[in-house]
């Protein structure tokens, strides 16, 4: 009987702590990403600037492409555009980095509080 109570108590504590732990983990990962991105920008400013610009343009192009309807298709389309554009400039950047840049551009364009305010103002 006592074991059941202890088990239920620990289960409730774990369930209550899960969101807090998840938020803390996301915060740590975000801070790590920002640090790594700052180091990359310092080491390769031209390549990172071009990557950010290309990702922003590609996200807008994927959004405007009428035949692309699903989010996964839009993302693949944007990643492909960025990869080809960077290759034409002689830059070879890992696909995971391009993918992350596209995700960041999507956030900046559609998910950030600033983007939401701009959309409401229209």
Rosetta constraint file for C-alpha pairs under 8 A:
AtomPair CA 1 CA 5 HARMONIC 6.51 0.50
AtomPair CA 2 CA 6 HARMONIC 6.18 0.50
AtomPair CA 3 CA 7 HARMONIC 6.00 0.50
AtomPair CA 4 CA 8 HARMONIC 6.09 0.50
AtomPair CA 5 CA 9 HARMONIC 6.03 0.50
AtomPair CA 6 CA 10 HARMONIC 6.09 0.50
AtomPair CA 7 CA 11 HARMONIC 6.09 0.50
AtomPair CA 8 CA 12 HARMONIC 6.18 0.50
AtomPair CA 9 CA 13 HARMONIC 6.24 0.50
AtomPair CA 10 CA 14 HARMONIC 6.06 0.50
AtomPair CA 11 CA 15 HARMONIC 6.16 0.50
AtomPair CA 12 CA 16 HARMONIC 6.06 0.50
AtomPair CA 13 CA 17 HARMONIC 6.11 0.50
AtomPair CA 14 CA 18 HARMONIC 6.05 0.50
AtomPair CA 15 CA 19 HARMONIC 7.78 0.50
AtomPair CA 16 CA 20 HARMONIC 7.75 0.50
AtomPair CA 17 CA 21 HARMONIC 6.09 0.50
AtomPair CA 18 CA 22 HARMONIC 6.02 0.50
AtomPair CA 19 CA 23 HARMONIC 6.13 0.50
AtomPair CA 20 CA 24 HARMONIC 6.17 0.50
AtomPair CA 21 CA 25 HARMONIC 6.05 0.50
AtomPair CA 22 CA 26 HARMONIC 6.16 0.50
AtomPair CA 23 CA 27 HARMONIC 6.14 0.50
AtomPair CA 24 CA 28 HARMONIC 6.26 0.50
AtomPair CA 25 CA 29 HARMONIC 6.18 0.50
AtomPair CA 26 CA 30 HARMONIC 6.01 0.50
AtomPair CA 27 CA 31 HARMONIC 6.13 0.50
AtomPair CA 28 CA 32 HARMONIC 6.16 0.50
AtomPair CA 29 CA 33 HARMONIC 6.09 0.50
AtomPair CA 30 CA 34 HARMONIC 6.13 0.50
AtomPair CA 31 CA 35 HARMONIC 6.17 0.50
AtomPair CA 32 CA 36 HARMONIC 6.16 0.50
AtomPair CA 33 CA 37 HARMONIC 5.96 0.50
AtomPair CA 34 CA 38 HARMONIC 6.05 0.50
AtomPair CA 35 CA 39 HARMONIC 6.27 0.50
AtomPair CA 36 CA 40 HARMONIC 6.15 0.50
AtomPair CA 37 CA 41 HARMONIC 6.06 0.50
AtomPair CA 38 CA 42 HARMONIC 6.16 0.50
AtomPair CA 39 CA 43 HARMONIC 6.12 0.50
AtomPair CA 40 CA 44 HARMONIC 5.75 0.50
AtomPair CA 40 CA 45 HARMONIC 7.32 0.50
AtomPair CA 40 CA 48 HARMONIC 7.14 0.50
AtomPair CA 41 CA 45 HARMONIC 4.56 0.50
AtomPair CA 41 CA 46 HARMONIC 7.93 0.50
AtomPair CA 41 CA 47 HARMONIC 7.96 0.50
AtomPair CA 41 CA 48 HARMONIC 5.68 0.50
AtomPair CA 41 CA 49 HARMONIC 7.68 0.50
AtomPair CA 44 CA 48 HARMONIC 6.22 0.50
AtomPair CA 45 CA 49 HARMONIC 5.99 0.50
AtomPair CA 46 CA 50 HARMONIC 6.13 0.50
AtomPair CA 47 CA 51 HARMONIC 6.03 0.50
AtomPair CA 47 CA 91 HARMONIC 7.15 0.50
AtomPair CA 48 CA 52 HARMONIC 6.11 0.50
AtomPair CA 49 CA 53 HARMONIC 6.18 0.50
AtomPair CA 50 CA 54 HARMONIC 5.92 0.50
AtomPair CA 50 CA 86 HARMONIC 7.74 0.50
AtomPair CA 51 CA 55 HARMONIC 6.00 0.50
AtomPair CA 51 CA 82 HARMONIC 7.34 0.50
AtomPair CA 51 CA 86 HARMONIC 7.33 0.50
AtomPair CA 51 CA 98 HARMONIC 7.28 0.50
AtomPair CA 51 CA 101 HARMONIC 7.09 0.50
AtomPair CA 52 CA 56 HARMONIC 6.24 0.50
AtomPair CA 52 CA 101 HARMONIC 6.32 0.50
AtomPair CA 52 CA 105 HARMONIC 7.43 0.50
AtomPair CA 53 CA 57 HARMONIC 6.29 0.50
AtomPair CA 54 CA 58 HARMONIC 5.93 0.50
AtomPair CA 54 CA 81 HARMONIC 7.97 0.50
AtomPair CA 54 CA 82 HARMONIC 5.53 0.50
AtomPair CA 54 CA 85 HARMONIC 7.33 0.50
AtomPair CA 54 CA 86 HARMONIC 7.87 0.50
AtomPair CA 55 CA 59 HARMONIC 6.04 0.50
AtomPair CA 55 CA 78 HARMONIC 7.04 0.50
AtomPair CA 55 CA 79 HARMONIC 7.58 0.50
AtomPair CA 55 CA 82 HARMONIC 5.94 0.50
AtomPair CA 55 CA 98 HARMONIC 7.61 0.50
AtomPair CA 55 CA 101 HARMONIC 6.03 0.50
AtomPair CA 55 CA 102 HARMONIC 5.02 0.50
AtomPair CA 55 CA 105 HARMONIC 6.01 0.50
AtomPair CA 56 CA 60 HARMONIC 6.39 0.50
AtomPair CA 56 CA 102 HARMONIC 7.14 0.50
AtomPair CA 56 CA 105 HARMONIC 5.16 0.50
AtomPair CA 56 CA 106 HARMONIC 7.61 0.50
AtomPair CA 56 CA 109 HARMONIC 7.77 0.50
AtomPair CA 57 CA 61 HARMONIC 6.14 0.50
AtomPair CA 58 CA 62 HARMONIC 6.00 0.50
AtomPair CA 58 CA 77 HARMONIC 7.85 0.50
AtomPair CA 58 CA 78 HARMONIC 4.70 0.50
AtomPair CA 58 CA 79 HARMONIC 7.45 0.50
AtomPair CA 58 CA 81 HARMONIC 5.99 0.50
AtomPair CA 58 CA 82 HARMONIC 6.36 0.50
AtomPair CA 58 CA 102 HARMONIC 7.82 0.50
AtomPair CA 59 CA 63 HARMONIC 6.14 0.50
AtomPair CA 59 CA 74 HARMONIC 7.69 0.50
AtomPair CA 59 CA 75 HARMONIC 7.58 0.50
AtomPair CA 59 CA 78 HARMONIC 5.50 0.50
AtomPair CA 59 CA 102 HARMONIC 6.75 0.50
AtomPair CA 59 CA 105 HARMONIC 6.69 0.50
AtomPair CA 59 CA 106 HARMONIC 6.36 0.50
AtomPair CA 60 CA 64 HARMONIC 6.26 0.50
AtomPair CA 61 CA 65 HARMONIC 6.04 0.50
AtomPair CA 61 CA 78 HARMONIC 7.39 0.50
AtomPair CA 62 CA 68 HARMONIC 6.96 0.50
AtomPair CA 62 CA 74 HARMONIC 5.18 0.50
AtomPair CA 62 CA 75 HARMONIC 7.42 0.50
AtomPair CA 62 CA 77 HARMONIC 6.22 0.50
AtomPair CA 62 CA 78 HARMONIC 5.74 0.50
AtomPair CA 63 CA 68 HARMONIC 7.70 0.50
AtomPair CA 63 CA 74 HARMONIC 6.83 0.50
AtomPair CA 68 CA 73 HARMONIC 6.04 0.50
AtomPair CA 68 CA 74 HARMONIC 5.84 0.50
AtomPair CA 69 CA 73 HARMONIC 6.85 0.50
AtomPair CA 69 CA 74 HARMONIC 6.99 0.50
AtomPair CA 70 CA 74 HARMONIC 6.28 0.50
AtomPair CA 71 CA 75 HARMONIC 6.13 0.50
AtomPair CA 72 CA 76 HARMONIC 6.12 0.50
AtomPair CA 73 CA 77 HARMONIC 5.98 0.50
AtomPair CA 74 CA 78 HARMONIC 6.09 0.50
AtomPair CA 75 CA 79 HARMONIC 6.06 0.50
AtomPair CA 75 CA 102 HARMONIC 7.31 0.50
AtomPair CA 76 CA 80 HARMONIC 6.05 0.50
AtomPair CA 77 CA 81 HARMONIC 6.24 0.50
AtomPair CA 78 CA 82 HARMONIC 6.23 0.50
AtomPair CA 78 CA 102 HARMONIC 6.93 0.50
AtomPair CA 79 CA 83 HARMONIC 6.04 0.50
AtomPair CA 79 CA 95 HARMONIC 7.91 0.50
AtomPair CA 79 CA 98 HARMONIC 6.39 0.50
AtomPair CA 79 CA 99 HARMONIC 6.10 0.50
AtomPair CA 79 CA 102 HARMONIC 6.62 0.50
AtomPair CA 80 CA 84 HARMONIC 6.12 0.50
AtomPair CA 81 CA 85 HARMONIC 6.07 0.50
AtomPair CA 82 CA 86 HARMONIC 6.02 0.50
AtomPair CA 82 CA 98 HARMONIC 7.12 0.50
AtomPair CA 83 CA 87 HARMONIC 6.12 0.50
AtomPair CA 83 CA 93 HARMONIC 7.77 0.50
AtomPair CA 83 CA 95 HARMONIC 7.59 0.50
AtomPair CA 83 CA 98 HARMONIC 7.18 0.50
AtomPair CA 84 CA 88 HARMONIC 6.19 0.50
AtomPair CA 85 CA 89 HARMONIC 6.54 0.50
AtomPair CA 86 CA 90 HARMONIC 6.39 0.50
AtomPair CA 86 CA 91 HARMONIC 5.08 0.50
AtomPair CA 86 CA 92 HARMONIC 6.74 0.50
AtomPair CA 86 CA 93 HARMONIC 7.72 0.50
AtomPair CA 87 CA 91 HARMONIC 5.21 0.50
AtomPair CA 87 CA 92 HARMONIC 6.07 0.50
AtomPair CA 93 CA 97 HARMONIC 6.80 0.50
AtomPair CA 93 CA 98 HARMONIC 6.89 0.50
AtomPair CA 94 CA 98 HARMONIC 6.47 0.50
AtomPair CA 95 CA 99 HARMONIC 5.94 0.50
AtomPair CA 96 CA 100 HARMONIC 6.15 0.50
AtomPair CA 97 CA 101 HARMONIC 6.15 0.50
AtomPair CA 98 CA 102 HARMONIC 6.19 0.50
AtomPair CA 99 CA 103 HARMONIC 6.26 0.50
AtomPair CA 100 CA 104 HARMONIC 6.15 0.50
AtomPair CA 101 CA 105 HARMONIC 6.13 0.50
AtomPair CA 102 CA 106 HARMONIC 6.16 0.50
AtomPair CA 103 CA 107 HARMONIC 6.26 0.50
AtomPair CA 104 CA 108 HARMONIC 6.16 0.50
AtomPair CA 105 CA 109 HARMONIC 5.93 0.50
AtomPair CA 106 CA 110 HARMONIC 5.76 0.50
AtomPair CA 106 CA 111 HARMONIC 6.87 0.50
AtomPair CA 107 CA 111 HARMONIC 4.39 0.50
AtomPair CA 107 CA 112 HARMONIC 5.56 0.50
AtomPair CA 108 CA 112 HARMONIC 5.37 0.50
AtomPair CA 108 CA 114 HARMONIC 7.94 0.50
AtomPair CA 108 CA 115 HARMONIC 6.60 0.50
AtomPair CA 109 CA 115 HARMONIC 5.79 0.50
AtomPair CA 110 CA 115 HARMONIC 5.43 0.50
AtomPair CA 110 CA 116 HARMONIC 6.67 0.50
AtomPair CA 111 CA 115 HARMONIC 6.32 0.50
AtomPair CA 111 CA 116 HARMONIC 6.69 0.50
AtomPair CA 112 CA 116 HARMONIC 6.36 0.50
AtomPair CA 113 CA 117 HARMONIC 6.21 0.50
AtomPair CA 114 CA 118 HARMONIC 6.20 0.50
AtomPair CA 115 CA 119 HARMONIC 6.14 0.50
AtomPair CA 116 CA 120 HARMONIC 6.27 0.50
AtomPair CA 117 CA 121 HARMONIC 6.23 0.50
AtomPair CA 118 CA 122 HARMONIC 6.58 0.50
